[in-house]
Amino acid sequence: MARSHLWEVKRGYWSHTGHALGLSLILLRAGMAGVVHAFVPSLFVRHMSKSVDRVKHLIAKDKTRVRTKKRKD
């Protein structure tokens, strides 16, 4: 299963790990900013939406790497 996913996204293990962790950290920081923003609305006014836009852009850019045909095992 894991090898099939790595093959589909045209990434090696470490490349995939870095990409997944990078997106996760962006979202984690956005979530923490959202919690702060909920209690103090004047802080992190645009941080969450900018972070989501950044992740959306990175995922869309990465979709060009995805293979359309399934691997023959």
Helices and strands as residue ranges (DSSP letters): H 2-8, H 13-39, H 47-62, G 63-65
